[in-house]
C-alpha cells in the first residue's frame, strides 16, 4: 500500500520533470505522456480505494528535525481521501483526454501538459497528506501550478493579469491559513490530523472561534469565497480544460476538503458564520452570473454559488453532505465546462454567448450533454444534483431558516441563469458566422462529455458506488433521510427549477445581440453587472492606501534601515578604521610611544586614579 501511495503521488511529478527536461519541443509526446500518467494515476487510485478493505491507511516518516521540533511527511488515506482520490483521478483523466483535442493546435502543448502534471501532483498531495504543514506545502504548489496554467496564453495581457490576480488573492487567504497552522502547533504541540482529532476529543476547550476561522482562511482563498472571491471569474482567461480542472474537481474543491479534514477544529460560532457566508455567496454569485455574456464566466459564477452551498452544508453541521455535493458537482460542472470548451473550439474561440445561437442542430452531442449538466445543477428531480443539493436545502429548512431562504433564492437564480445560458447558446438562430459554420468536435472531445453526462445523471445514487467511496458521506445522508419535511422540499425544489426554466424560456428564448434584461430592467442589470463594486473597492485600496503606504515604508527603509543603521554603522566603523590607521606610520619609536602611553593609561585606570 505504501508503494502504491508513493506511486500515485510521484507519477505526475515524474511526468512534469521529464516534460521540462526532455520534451519542451515535443508537444505531441509530452501530451501523450501526461495523458498516460493521468491514466496510471486513475488505476493506482482505484487500487488504493478498493484494496484497503475500508481501513484507514497511515504512513509517516521524519522530514526534518531541529532542536526538539520534528516535522513529518506522511499519508492519511481514509474514507474522505478515497472519495476525493476517485473524483480527482477520474475527472482529471477525462480532462486530460479532452485536452488532446482542445489543445491539438497549440504551439505550447509541452508547457500546458507539464503544468497539468504539476497540478495533479499538488492536488493528490493535498488529498493524501496527514498533517497541516504538508497540506500547506502542496497547497502552495496548487497555487503555483494554477498560476502557470491560467497564464498559458502568453500573447494575451488578460491571461497574465488574471494569473497574477489569482496568485496574489490566494496568498492573502494562505497567510491567514499559515497563521492558523502556527497557532494550532502552539496550542496543541502537533499538526498531525489524527493527533489533533484525538486531542480535541479529549479536551474540546482547546479550540477557539478565532483559530477555526484562521484555518478557514485557506478555504476562503482557494474556494474563492467572500471576500476573496474576485479572482475566480478572471481565471477564465486560461484554456477551457484548465477551467474545468480548477473549477470542477480539484483546486476550488481543495478548500471544502480542507474544512472536512479539520471539521473538529470549529466552534458553533465559526460554523454559523461559515453557513451564513456560504448561503450569501450562493445568492450573490447567482445575480452576477445572470448578467454575464462570457460563457465561461457564467459557469465560474455558478461554481462560486455551488461552493457556497457546500460551505453552508458544512456550517450547518453536515460535512458529509458538503462532500456529497462536492462529488456530484464535480461531475456536472466538469461536463459543462468541457461542453463550453467544445462550443468555444467549434466557434473559433468565441466566448460571447450572444454570438452563438442555433448550436443544438450543429453540435447535437455537445448540446444534449450540456443540457444534462444544466438539469443536474438546477436540481431537476432524480438527477445527481437533485440528491445533494436538495439534501442541503432540507437541512437548512430544518436547522436554520435564514440560511434556507438565501439558499432557496439561489436555487431559483441557478435555474434562471443556467437555462438562460442554454437557450441563448443552443436554441434559436445563429447570430454570427462562427456559430453558423460550427460543427461537432471529434471523439477525443465528445467522449469525455458522454461519460460525464452519465455521471451527471446517476452520480447522486450513492447505492451505486462501492462502500469504500461513499463511506464518509453515508452517516450524514442517513441523518438527512431521518429529517421531516421531505415531501415539502420536493415540492419547493421542483417549483424552483420549473420557475427558473420557464422564466428563462420566456425571457431569453429569442434574443439578439443585446441582453433583454439590460433593456427592460437597466437599473437592476447595472447593479448585477457591478458585482457590488468589489473589484473597484480593492482597486481603490491598492491605489490609494496600499501603494502610498508601501512607498512611505520604502523611503523609511532607505533612510533609517539601509541609510542610518546599515550604511551609518558601516561608515562609523570605516571612520574608526581610518583613525586607527593614523597610529600605524611604520616607525619603531612611534609604536614604542603609543605602547608606553597605553600602558600608563591602563595602569592609571586600574589604580582608580580617574575614579578619584
ROMI-504227 format. One record per residue (C-alpha): x, y, z; residue in three letters; residue number from 1. Coordinates in pm, whole numbers, padded with zeros to 5 digits. Example, Ala and Ser with C-alpha at 12.3 -4.5 7.8 and 13.67 -1.06 7.14 Angstrom:
BEGIN
c1  c2  c3  residuo  num
01230  -00450  00780  ALA  1
01367  -00106  00714  SER  2
***
This chain:
BEGIN
c1  c2  c3  residuo  num
00000  00000  00000  UNK  1
00286  00235  00081  UNK  2
00443  00176  -00262  UNK  3
00112  00243  -00436  UNK  4
00062  00566  -00239  UNK  5
00408  00687  -00338  UNK  6
00345  00587  -00698  UNK  7
00021  00782  -00727  UNK  8
00189  01087  -00576  UNK  9
00515  01080  -00769  UNK  10
00389  00974  -01114  UNK  11
00268  01324  -01214  UNK  12
00582  01483  -01070  UNK  13
00796  01248  -01279  UNK  14
00588  01331  -01587  UNK  15
00636  01704  -01528  UNK  16
01014  01665  -01482  UNK  17
01053  01457  -01800  UNK  18
00849  01712  -01992  UNK  19
01051  02004  -01856  UNK  20
01391  01844  -01914  UNK  21
01348  01650  -02236  UNK  22
01017  01726  -02410  UNK  23
00993  02104  -02420  UNK  24
00986  02100  -02801  UNK  25
00800  01771  -02839  UNK  26
00441  01867  -02769  UNK  27
00279  01551  -02902  UNK  28
00499  01320  -02696  UNK  29
00454  01540  -02386  UNK  30
00076  01533  -02424  UNK  31
00066  01155  -02462  UNK  32
00297  01114  -02161  UNK  33
00074  01338  -01948  UNK  34
-00244  01154  -02052  UNK  35
-00081  00816  -01990  UNK  36
00032  00940  -01649  UNK  37
-00320  01053  -01558  UNK  38
-00446  00710  -01664  UNK  39
-00189  00549  -01437  UNK  40
-00299  00777  -01153  UNK  41
-00657  00658  -01203  UNK  42
-00551  00291  -01194  UNK  43
-00345  00338  -00877  UNK  44
-00622  00543  -00717  UNK  45
-00875  00268  -00783  UNK  46
-00632  00017  -00632  UNK  47
-00596  00231  -00319  UNK  48
-00973  00271  -00299  UNK  49
-01070  -00093  -00338  UNK  50
-00772  -00275  -00185  UNK  51
-00778  -00113  00156  UNK  52
-01080  -00302  00288  UNK  53
-01219  00030  00415  UNK  54
-00933  00064  00661  UNK  55
-00752  00386  00743  UNK  56
-00403  00362  00595  UNK  57
-00134  00576  00755  UNK  58
00236  00604  00693  UNK  59
00481  00855  00834  UNK  60
00849  00941  00827  UNK  61
01054  01227  00967  UNK  62
01105  01504  00715  UNK  63
01319  01740  00925  UNK  64
01424  01763  01289  UNK  65
01554  02064  01473  UNK  66
01607  02140  01845  UNK  67
01333  01907  01962  UNK  68
01095  02013  01684  UNK  69
01009  01745  01433  UNK  70
00819  01770  01106  UNK  71
00687  01454  00945  UNK  72
00591  01357  00592  UNK  73
00313  01105  00575  UNK  74
-00004  00967  00420  UNK  75
-00354  00951  00560  UNK  76
-00583  00758  00330  UNK  77
-00924  00729  00491  UNK  78
-01282  00749  00365  UNK  79
-01281  01120  00260  UNK  80
-00941  01078  00093  UNK  81
-01062  00777  -00104  UNK  82
-01365  00969  -00231  UNK  83
-01162  01271  -00339  UNK  84
-00895  01049  -00496  UNK  85
-01167  00894  -00710  UNK  86
-01308  01231  -00813  UNK  87
-00970  01393  -00885  UNK  88
-00823  01098  -01074  UNK  89
-01135  01015  -01279  UNK  90
-01236  01368  -01373  UNK  91
-00871  01466  -01416  UNK  92
-00816  01180  -01661  UNK  93
-01118  01283  -01870  UNK  94
-00997  01644  -01877  UNK  95
-00654  01524  -01995  UNK  96
-00816  01326  -02277  UNK  97
-01034  01625  -02373  UNK  98
-00722  01842  -02380  UNK  99
-00571  01623  -02652  UNK  100
-00839  01751  -02887  UNK  101
-00880  02103  -02750  UNK  102
-00506  02184  -02745  UNK  103
-00416  01993  -03062  UNK  104
-00301  02305  -03249  UNK  105
-00145  02484  -02953  UNK  106
00225  02554  -03002  UNK  107
00296  02534  -02628  UNK  108
00145  02192  -02561  UNK  109
00451  02076  -02368  UNK  110
00424  02360  -02121  UNK  111
00049  02309  -02089  UNK  112
00061  01936  -02020  UNK  113
00361  01979  -01791  UNK  114
00153  02227  -01593  UNK  115
-00133  01978  -01576  UNK  116
00103  01717  -01432  UNK  117
00233  01957  -01166  UNK  118
-00127  02041  -01080  UNK  119
-00223  01674  -01041  UNK  120
00084  01615  -00822  UNK  121
-00011  01907  -00599  UNK  122
-00376  01810  -00568  UNK  123
-00302  01447  -00487  UNK  124
-00054  01569  -00224  UNK  125
-00331  01767  -00054  UNK  126
-00562  01466  -00070  UNK  127
-00327  01217  00099  UNK  128
-00138  01449  00339  UNK  129
-00157  01357  00707  UNK  130
-00064  01692  00862  UNK  131
-00136  02060  00813  UNK  132
00216  02165  00714  UNK  133
00233  01902  00442  UNK  134
-00110  02016  00324  UNK  135
00019  02375  00317  UNK  136
00322  02280  00106  UNK  137
00104  02116  -00159  UNK  138
-00149  02399  -00114  UNK  139
00112  02644  -00235  UNK  140
00212  02415  -00520  UNK  141
-00151  02413  -00635  UNK  142
-00139  02793  -00637  UNK  143
00185  02790  -00836  UNK  144
00063  02538  -01094  UNK  145
-00271  02718  -01136  UNK  146
-00074  03040  -01193  UNK  147
00116  02866  -01476  UNK  148
-00198  02722  -01632  UNK  149
-00412  03037  -01614  UNK  150
-00128  03234  -01776  UNK  151
-00080  02976  -02052  UNK  152
-00168  03215  -02334  UNK  153
00140  03436  -02322  UNK  154
00022  03663  -02603  UNK  155
-00279  03798  -02409  UNK  156
-00249  04054  -02134  UNK  157
-00579  03930  -01988  UNK  158
-00429  03590  -01904  UNK  159
-00122  03747  -01742  UNK  160
-00333  03981  -01529  UNK  161
-00574  03702  -01430  UNK  162
-00294  03470  -01322  UNK  163
-00133  03741  -01108  UNK  164
-00468  03828  -00955  UNK  165
-00540  03465  -00869  UNK  166
-00194  03417  -00721  UNK  167
-00198  03734  -00510  UNK  168
-00554  03696  -00379  UNK  169
-00483  03337  -00280  UNK  170
-00172  03448  -00092  UNK  171
-00395  03666  00126  UNK  172
-00604  03366  00225  UNK  173
-00297  03147  00262  UNK  174
-00140  03396  00502  UNK  175
-00437  03354  00734  UNK  176
-00416  02977  00687  UNK  177
-00048  02983  00784  UNK  178
-00127  03184  01097  UNK  179
-00387  02920  01183  UNK  180
-00128  02642  01141  UNK  181
00120  02824  01368  UNK  182
-00150  02881  01633  UNK  183
-00253  02517  01606  UNK  184
00101  02399  01676  UNK  185
00133  02649  01960  UNK  186
-00194  02531  02119  UNK  187
-00166  02156  02057  UNK  188
00203  02084  02004  UNK  189
00125  01896  01681  UNK  190
-00022  01949  01336  UNK  191
-00093  01583  01263  UNK  192
-00460  01545  01173  UNK  193
-00528  01226  01369  UNK  194
-00344  01355  01676  UNK  195
-00535  01684  01661  UNK  196
-00866  01498  01643  UNK  197
-00776  01292  01950  UNK  198
-00666  01599  02148  UNK  199
-00984  01792  02067  UNK  200
-01194  01489  02153  UNK  201
-01015  01468  02490  UNK  202
-01039  01844  02563  UNK  203
-01278  02044  02340  UNK  204
-01185  02365  02521  UNK  205
-00857  02371  02328  UNK  206
-01032  02501  02015  UNK  207
-01147  02858  01964  UNK  208
-01352  03052  01712  UNK  209
-01052  03260  01607  UNK  210
-00836  02952  01547  UNK  211
-01103  02786  01334  UNK  212
-01160  03099  01127  UNK  213
-00785  03146  01076  UNK  214
-00760  02794  00936  UNK  215
-01073  02860  00727  UNK  216
-00889  03147  00553  UNK  217
-00728  02879  00338  UNK  218
-01073  02765  00228  UNK  219
-01190  03123  00168  UNK  220
-00896  03191  -00063  UNK  221
-00876  02862  -00250  UNK  222
-01253  02816  -00287  UNK  223
-01299  03185  -00373  UNK  224
-01550  03272  -00104  UNK  225
-01633  03617  00034  UNK  226
-01434  03840  00049  UNK  227
-01166  03670  -00165  UNK  228
-01398  03562  -00443  UNK  229
-01280  03815  -00701  UNK  230
-01009  03602  -00862  UNK  231
-01218  03310  -00984  UNK  232
-01416  03467  -01274  UNK  233
-01100  03632  -01411  UNK  234
-00923  03295  -01410  UNK  235
-01134  03203  -01714  UNK  236
-00863  03365  -01925  UNK  237
-00678  03033  -01926  UNK  238
-00754  02737  -02155  UNK  239
-01101  02591  -02102  UNK  240
-00979  02246  -01983  UNK  241
-00784  02434  -01715  UNK  242
-01108  02600  -01610  UNK  243
-01268  02256  -01585  UNK  244
-00978  02121  -01382  UNK  245
-00965  02420  -01146  UNK  246
-01338  02478  -01103  UNK  247
-01483  02128  -01121  UNK  248
-01292  01870  -00923  UNK  249
-00965  01998  -00789  UNK  250
-00842  02341  -00685  UNK  251
-01160  02502  -00557  UNK  252
-01271  02168  -00411  UNK  253
-00950  02166  -00206  UNK  254
-01094  02438  00017  UNK  255
-01400  02230  00104  UNK  256
-01182  01924  00154  UNK  257
-00965  02121  00399  UNK  258
-01273  02206  00606  UNK  259
-01370  01840  00616  UNK  260
-01021  01742  00726  UNK  261
-01034  01979  01024  UNK  262
-01408  01983  01099  UNK  263
-01333  01913  01467  UNK  264
-01149  02248  01495  UNK  265
-01459  02467  01458  UNK  266
-01680  02609  01730  UNK  267
-02053  02663  01684  UNK  268
-01997  03035  01626  UNK  269
-01743  02966  01350  UNK  270
-01974  02715  01184  UNK  271
-02267  02956  01192  UNK  272
-02057  03226  01028  UNK  273
-01945  02987  00753  UNK  274
-02307  02884  00692  UNK  275
-02424  03244  00651  UNK  276
-02129  03341  00431  UNK  277
-02180  03033  00215  UNK  278
-02552  03095  00172  UNK  279
-02487  03460  00091  UNK  280
-02234  03362  -00175  UNK  281
-02486  03119  -00322  UNK  282
-02721  03411  -00384  UNK  283
-02466  03681  -00472  UNK  284
-02292  03472  -00737  UNK  285
-02629  03395  -00895  UNK  286
-02702  03763  -00953  UNK  287
-02354  03810  -01103  UNK  288
-02399  03511  -01337  UNK  289
-02733  03645  -01458  UNK  290
-02575  03934  -01650  UNK  291
-02258  03776  -01788  UNK  292
-02200  03733  -02161  UNK  293
-01885  03517  -02140  UNK  294
-01988  03150  -02133  UNK  295
-01701  03053  -01903  UNK  296
-01763  03338  -01658  UNK  297
-02125  03228  -01620  UNK  298
-02001  02884  -01523  UNK  299
-01739  03039  -01295  UNK  300
-02003  03230  -01101  UNK  301
-02214  02915  -01082  UNK  302
-01911  02746  -00925  UNK  303
-01891  03024  -00666  UNK  304
-02258  02967  -00592  UNK  305
-02228  02589  -00555  UNK  306
-01922  02625  -00333  UNK  307
-02140  02848  -00118  UNK  308
-02388  02561  -00090  UNK  309
-02108  02330  00022  UNK  310
-01987  02583  00279  UNK  311
-02343  02623  00408  UNK  312
-02379  02246  00444  UNK  313
-02054  02231  00639  UNK  314
-02160  02522  00860  UNK  315
-02493  02351  00929  UNK  316
-02306  02054  01073  UNK  317
-02332  01824  00770  UNK  318
-01976  01782  00634  UNK  319
-02074  01454  00467  UNK  320
-02344  01631  00265  UNK  321
-02091  01900  00167  UNK  322
-01859  01624  00041  UNK  323
-02154  01459  -00139  UNK  324
-02231  01783  -00323  UNK  325
-01861  01828  -00398  UNK  326
-01867  01490  -00576  UNK  327
-02185  01542  -00777  UNK  328
-02083  01900  -00859  UNK  329
-01751  01775  -00993  UNK  330
-01932  01560  -01248  UNK  331
-02188  01805  -01384  UNK  332
-01962  02110  -01362  UNK  333
-01676  01935  -01542  UNK  334
-01934  01832  -01801  UNK  335
-02049  02189  -01856  UNK  336
-01700  02338  -01862  UNK  337
-01585  02083  -02115  UNK  338
-01912  02142  -02304  UNK  339
-01833  02512  -02314  UNK  340
-01486  02422  -02437  UNK  341
-01642  02218  -02716  UNK  342
-01854  02519  -02815  UNK  343
-01560  02760  -02795  UNK  344
-01342  02528  -03003  UNK  345
-01614  02486  -03268  UNK  346
-01676  02864  -03280  UNK  347
-01306  02951  -03319  UNK  348
-01257  03065  -02958  UNK  349
-01557  03296  -02945  UNK  350
-01685  03311  -02585  UNK  351
-01971  03564  -02606  UNK  352
-02296  03366  -02578  UNK  353
-02486  03637  -02768  UNK  354
-02274  03546  -03072  UNK  355
-02379  03182  -03059  UNK  356
-02732  03052  -03122  UNK  357
-02868  02751  -03309  UNK  358
-02585  02520  -03199  UNK  359
-02817  02236  -03094  UNK  360
-02863  02127  -03455  UNK  361
-02495  02171  -03546  UNK  362
-02349  02018  -03226  UNK  363
-02610  01769  -03101  UNK  364
-02382  01570  -02868  UNK  365
-02246  01883  -02703  UNK  366
-02596  02032  -02675  UNK  367
-02758  01723  -02522  UNK  368
-02477  01659  -02274  UNK  369
-02464  02027  -02179  UNK  370
-02839  02025  -02117  UNK  371
-02796  01725  -01889  UNK  372
-02542  01925  -01690  UNK  373
-02783  02218  -01670  UNK  374
-03063  01993  -01546  UNK  375
-02832  01838  -01287  UNK  376
-02708  02167  -01141  UNK  377
-03064  02301  -01129  UNK  378
-03166  02007  -00911  UNK  379
-03410  01851  -01159  UNK  380
-03565  01552  -00989  UNK  381
-03363  01232  -00975  UNK  382
-03051  01367  -01145  UNK  383
-02726  01385  -00947  UNK  384
-02759  01746  -00829  UNK  385
-03110  01680  -00701  UNK  386
-02990  01444  -00429  UNK  387
-02702  01651  -00293  UNK  388
-02846  01999  -00342  UNK  389
-03188  01917  -00200  UNK  390
-03020  01748  00096  UNK  391
-02854  02083  00173  UNK  392
-03184  02270  00131  UNK  393
-03369  02022  00353  UNK  394
-03103  02051  00623  UNK  395
-03120  02430  00614  UNK  396
-03501  02423  00621  UNK  397
-03499  02216  00939  UNK  398
-03199  02378  01109  UNK  399
-03157  02741  01002  UNK  400
-03438  02922  00821  UNK  401
-03239  03239  00721  UNK  402
-02979  03019  00557  UNK  403
-03255  02826  00380  UNK  404
-03413  03144  00243  UNK  405
-03082  03255  00092  UNK  406
-03008  02910  -00050  UNK  407
-03358  02868  -00194  UNK  408
-03344  03207  -00364  UNK  409
-03006  03100  -00501  UNK  410
-03165  02778  -00633  UNK  411
-03424  02975  -00832  UNK  412
-03149  03200  -00967  UNK  413
-02939  02896  -01060  UNK  414
-03219  02760  -01277  UNK  415
-03274  03102  -01432  UNK  416
-02916  03178  -01535  UNK  417
-02833  02821  -01637  UNK  418
-03136  02785  -01864  UNK  419
-03057  03136  -01992  UNK  420
-02713  03007  -02088  UNK  421
-02858  02701  -02262  UNK  422
-03130  02881  -02457  UNK  423
-02905  03164  -02579  UNK  424
-02625  02925  -02680  UNK  425
-02803  02629  -02832  UNK  426
-03154  02739  -02935  UNK  427
-03281  02996  -03185  UNK  428
-03082  03109  -03487  UNK  429
-02709  03160  -03530  UNK  430
-02609  03519  -03451  UNK  431
-02260  03512  -03604  UNK  432
-02070  03350  -03889  UNK  433
-01870  03147  -03641  UNK  434
-02185  02993  -03498  UNK  435
-02334  02943  -03842  UNK  436
-02033  02737  -03954  UNK  437
-01980  02544  -03628  UNK  438
-01978  02164  -03629  UNK  439
-01945  01885  -03376  UNK  440
-01599  01803  -03248  UNK  441
-01423  01468  -03264  UNK  442
-01432  01169  -03029  UNK  443
-01148  01298  -02809  UNK  444
-01374  01584  -02704  UNK  445
-01721  01428  -02722  UNK  446
-01617  01104  -02549  UNK  447
-01547  01267  -02211  UNK  448
-01873  01462  -02245  UNK  449
-02073  01141  -02285  UNK  450
-01907  00973  -01985  UNK  451
-01954  01277  -01763  UNK  452
-02317  01311  -01872  UNK  453
-02381  00958  -01746  UNK  454
-02236  01051  -01408  UNK  455
-02434  01376  -01408  UNK  456
-02746  01159  -01431  UNK  457
-02665  00870  -01193  UNK  458
-02388  01027  -00981  UNK  459
-02625  01105  -00696  UNK  460
-02733  00744  -00641  UNK  461
-02489  00662  -00365  UNK  462
-02603  00300  -00358  UNK  463
-02438  00250  -00699  UNK  464
-02092  00326  -00560  UNK  465
-01871  00083  -00370  UNK  466
-01883  00138  00003  UNK  467
-01517  00245  00004  UNK  468
-01602  00558  -00194  UNK  469
-01920  00672  -00018  UNK  470
-01838  00557  00334  UNK  471
-01766  00911  00454  UNK  472
-02096  01057  00330  UNK  473
-02337  00783  00437  UNK  474
-02379  00888  00805  UNK  475
-02494  01239  00711  UNK  476
-02714  01104  00430  UNK  477
-02886  00886  00687  UNK  478
-02933  01187  00915  UNK  479
-03094  01383  00632  UNK  480
-03315  01085  00547  UNK  481
-03448  01091  00903  UNK  482
-03540  01462  00885  UNK  483
-03902  01578  00840  UNK  484
-04048  01781  00550  UNK  485
-03914  01566  00264  UNK  486
-04233  01596  00058  UNK  487
-04248  01970  00113  UNK  488
-03887  02003  -00003  UNK  489
-03958  01801  -00319  UNK  490
-04239  02045  -00400  UNK  491
-04024  02352  -00330  UNK  492
-03725  02214  -00521  UNK  493
-03935  02126  -00825  UNK  494
-04102  02467  -00814  UNK  495
-03761  02638  -00811  UNK  496
-03623  02483  -01129  UNK  497
-03955  02498  -01316  UNK  498
-03993  02870  -01241  UNK  499
-03634  02933  -01345  UNK  500
-03669  02735  -01668  UNK  501
-04000  02896  -01773  UNK  502
-03876  03247  -01694  UNK  503
-03558  03188  -01890  UNK  504
-03751  03046  -02185  UNK  505
-03986  03342  -02199  UNK  506
-03712  03599  -02148  UNK  507
-03424  03453  -02348  UNK  508
-03591  03215  -02592  UNK  509
-03529  03450  -02883  UNK  510
-03263  03716  -02835  UNK  511
-03046  03937  -03050  UNK  512
-02707  04085  -02972  UNK  513
-02833  04274  -02667  UNK  514
-02930  04122  -02334  UNK  515
-03305  04184  -02291  UNK  516
-03254  04226  -01916  UNK  517
-03045  04537  -01981  UNK  518
-03328  04688  -02186  UNK  519
-03622  04605  -01959  UNK  520
-03455  04644  -01618  UNK  521
-03147  04864  -01674  UNK  522
-03100  04963  -01309  UNK  523
-03113  04603  -01185  UNK  524
-02887  04495  -01472  UNK  525
-02629  04761  -01387  UNK  526
-02632  04667  -01020  UNK  527
-02572  04300  -01102  UNK  528
-02307  04395  -01356  UNK  529
-02122  04597  -01093  UNK  530
-02077  04284  -00877  UNK  531
-02132  04522  -00582  UNK  532
-01810  04704  -00678  UNK  533
-01573  04461  -00505  UNK  534
-01306  04496  -00774  UNK  535
-01334  04874  -00759  UNK  536
-01304  04874  -00380  UNK  537
-00996  04654  -00391  UNK  538
-00853  04872  -00667  UNK  539
-00913  05185  -00458  UNK  540
-00749  05024  -00154  UNK  541
-00442  04920  -00353  UNK  542
-00404  05252  -00536  UNK  543
-00492  05496  -00259  UNK  544
-00384  05315  00058  UNK  545
-00155  05019  00000  UNK  546
00071  05171  -00267  UNK  547
00127  05505  -00082  UNK  548
00196  05313  00239  UNK  549
00442  05090  00054  UNK  550
00621  05394  -00092  UNK  551
00637  05558  00254  UNK  552
00784  05242  00407  UNK  553
01032  05222  00121  UNK  554
01154  05577  00198  UNK  555
01179  05495  00569  UNK  556
01372  05182  00488  UNK  557
01616  05372  00266  UNK  558
01666  05649  00522  UNK  559
01680  05463  00850  UNK  560
01746  05095  00790  UNK  561
01960  05096  00476  UNK  562
02085  05450  00538  UNK  563
02133  05516  00908  UNK  564
02155  05164  01054  UNK  565
02335  04975  00777  UNK  566
02537  05236  00590  UNK  567
02564  05455  00901  UNK  568
02715  05180  01114  UNK  569
02943  05085  00827  UNK  570
03053  05448  00798  UNK  571
03131  05471  01171  UNK  572
03335  05154  01150  UNK  573
03520  05288  00847  UNK  574
03590  05619  01028  UNK  575
03729  05437  01331  UNK  576
03944  05233  01098  UNK  577
04078  05545  00933  UNK  578
04162  05696  01273  UNK  579
04328  05374  01376  UNK  580
04543  05378  01063  UNK  581
04697  05707  01181  UNK  582
04873  05514  01455  UNK  583
05046  05285  01204  UNK  584
05318  05505  01046  UNK  585
05596  05243  01015  UNK  586
05841  05394  01274  UNK  587
05951  05192  01576  UNK  588
05983  05490  01811  UNK  589
05619  05586  01741  UNK  590
05499  05233  01823  UNK  591
05709  05245  02145  UNK  592
05550  05578  02237  UNK  593
05194  05453  02190  UNK  594
05274  05130  02376  UNK  595
05409  05319  02678  UNK  596
05123  05569  02668  UNK  597
04866  05291  02655  UNK  598
05031  05102  02939  UNK  599
05040  05412  03159  UNK  600
04675  05487  03078  UNK  601
04566  05132  03160  UNK  602
04759  05131  03492  UNK  603
04608  05468  03583  UNK  604
04257  05339  03513  UNK  605
04320  05015  03704  UNK  606
04453  05200  04010  UNK  607
04144  05422  04024  UNK  608
04322  05749  03959  UNK  609
04046  05868  03722  UNK  610
03782  05746  03963  UNK  611
03909  05979  04234  UNK  612
***
